Amino acid sequence: MILEIGPGLGFLTQELLGKAKQVVAIEIDSYLYNELKRRFSTSKNLVLIHGDVLKLDLHGLIQSSGINKVVANLPYNISGPILWRLLGYSQLQSLVLMVQEEVAARLSASPSSKAYGSLTVWSGLHTECQIELTLKPQQFFPAPKVNSSLVSLRTRSEIQPQFCVSDISLFREVVKGCFHTRRKMLRNSVKASNVQIDMKTLDLALKKVSIDSNRRGETLSISEFVALTNAIHQLVHTT
């Protein structure tokens, strides 16, 4: 079962229908939605939804439809918010996405690099990213203003290592706090975030997982973010 986001005029949809048991396609544009309805009026394995992917109940849709793969040419202006929504669904096995080159760099970045950020960590917690190819603007019509990259994301349920986070909401707040003030020392970044913790407990958590409090959040690996989150969670709930 495949979820396609932004099918447009349906060129990719046509190919997917020949290979998948069912395709669920979400299109926000009314004109394109009606064109798709007309073009695929006889297709039995297509479910066409007219709506905004950022507002739909994706969790319910993925569960009820048995979707396990995502294929999408993501709108470049909202690719980040869509990725934050898609990542983390355990039912998904893989995502194949066309994104702008800058987003692909963020998804595959290493700690301490300029592109490394909260999206990198959130994506890496759930998936392993591979950049398959990069395309120039002139290879599209209409041509975008930036290069595009095709990325494949395999979910952690399919590969190793798998990370075990005790509190996923806390993890998100720790990560977002560290990158919101990425030039600050780690202890100050976490303290300034929405994480409810006093400095003494935070220092104990950092010591427990052998992370120097003077480091910057942007230097932490995904496994270190996981370890720190779990330590904070344990200490907060035992003190």
CORSUL-V607081 format. One record per residue. N is the residue number from 0. RES is the residue in one letter. PHI is phi in whole degrees, 0 to 359 (NA if undefined). NEAR is the number of other ideal C-beta (glycine too) atoms within 12 Angstrom. Layout:
N/RES/PHI/NEAR, N/RES/PHI/NEAR
This chain:
0/M/NA/28, 1/I/241/36, 2/L/259/43, 3/E/247/42, 4/I/252/43, 5/G/71/37, 6/P/291/39, 7/G/63/29, 8/L/271/22, 9/G/92/29, 10/F/295/20, 11/L/288/27, 12/T/304/38, 13/Q/302/22, 14/E/292/15, 15/L/295/30, 16/L/297/29, 17/G/280/14, 18/K/240/17, 19/A/256/28, 20/K/296/19, 21/Q/208/25, 22/V/240/36, 23/V/253/36, 24/A/246/44, 25/I/249/42, 26/E/231/35, 27/I/273/24, 28/D/282/18, 29/S/296/13, 30/Y/297/14, 31/L/295/23, 32/Y/301/25, 33/N/293/17, 34/E/296/21, 35/L/295/34, 36/K/300/23, 37/R/292/15, 38/R/295/23, 39/F/249/27, 40/S/298/13, 41/T/258/10, 42/S/283/23, 43/K/274/11, 44/N/252/22, 45/L/242/32, 46/V/250/31, 47/L/256/28, 48/I/242/28, 49/H/265/22, 50/G/180/22, 51/D/262/22, 52/V/299/33, 53/L/282/23, 54/K/247/16, 55/L/287/24, 56/D/279/17, 57/L/296/32, 58/H/301/17, 59/G/295/12, 60/L/296/28, 61/I/296/29, 62/Q/291/17, 63/S/289/17, 64/S/267/32, 65/G/70/19, 66/I/292/35, 67/N/232/26, 68/K/220/34, 69/V/234/44, 70/V/232/36, 71/A/202/39, 72/N/258/32, 73/L/292/38, 74/P/301/28, 75/Y/296/28, 76/N/283/16, 77/I/229/23, 78/S/297/36, 79/G/298/27, 80/P/302/22, 81/I/294/32, 82/L/297/40, 83/W/301/30, 84/R/284/32, 85/L/287/42, 86/L/289/33, 87/G/111/29, 88/Y/280/30, 89/S/294/19, 90/Q/290/27, 91/L/283/35, 92/Q/262/27, 93/S/202/30, 94/L/228/42, 95/V/242/32, 96/L/228/41, 97/M/263/36, 98/V/226/43, 99/Q/291/31, 100/E/305/27, 101/E/298/25, 102/V/291/38, 103/A/300/35, 104/A/296/26, 105/R/292/32, 106/L/293/41, 107/S/249/29, 108/A/289/27, 109/S/253/21, 110/P/308/25, 111/S/77/17, 112/S/276/15, 113/K/297/14, 114/A/279/25, 115/Y/291/31, 116/G/203/33, 117/S/297/36, 118/L/294/36, 119/T/302/39, 120/V/292/43, 121/W/297/36, 122/S/294/39, 123/G/293/39, 124/L/296/34, 125/H/256/40, 126/T/218/38, 127/E/244/28, 128/C/259/39, 129/Q/226/21, 130/I/276/26, 131/E/277/18, 132/L/195/17, 133/T/235/22, 134/L/240/23, 135/K/280/15, 136/P/304/17, 137/Q/291/13, 138/Q/273/16, 139/F/236/19, 140/F/222/10, 141/P/292/9, 142/A/285/13, 143/P/287/25, 144/K/267/15, 145/V/228/23, 146/N/291/25, 147/S/238/31, 148/S/229/33, 149/L/265/29, 150/V/241/38, 151/S/243/29, 152/L/241/42, 153/R/262/25, 154/T/285/30, 155/R/296/28, 156/S/293/21, 157/E/256/20, 158/I/222/19, 159/Q/247/10, 160/P/279/15, 161/Q/252/20, 162/F/261/29, 163/C/250/16, 164/V/254/30, 165/S/286/21, 166/D/213/22, 167/I/293/23, 168/S/293/18, 169/L/296/31, 170/F/302/37, 171/R/299/28, 172/E/292/30, 173/V/298/49, 174/V/295/41, 175/K/298/28, 176/G/297/35, 177/C/293/41, 178/F/266/34, 179/H/292/23, 180/T/235/21, 181/R/292/31, 182/R/270/16, 183/K/279/22, 184/M/294/25, 185/L/307/38, 186/R/297/34, 187/N/286/24, 188/S/295/35, 189/V/294/42, 190/K/296/29, 191/A/276/25, 192/S/275/30, 193/N/276/18, 194/V/287/34, 195/Q/275/20, 196/I/204/31, 197/D/274/17, 198/M/297/18, 199/K/297/16, 200/T/293/25, 201/L/297/34, 202/D/298/26, 203/L/296/23, 204/A/296/36, 205/L/297/34, 206/K/294/19, 207/K/301/21, 208/V/254/29, 209/S/58/14, 210/I/249/33, 211/D/294/18, 212/S/293/27, 213/N/274/15, 214/R/290/28, 215/R/267/25, 216/G/302/42, 217/E/292/32, 218/T/266/24, 219/L/282/39, 220/S/281/26, 221/I/299/32, 222/S/297/21, 223/E/289/32, 224/F/298/42, 225/V/296/33, 226/A/299/27, 227/L/295/46, 228/T/301/43, 229/N/296/26, 230/A/293/33, 231/I/299/42, 232/H/301/30, 233/Q/296/21, 234/L/291/27, 235/V/296/23, 236/H/267/16, 237/T/238/12, 238/T/247/14
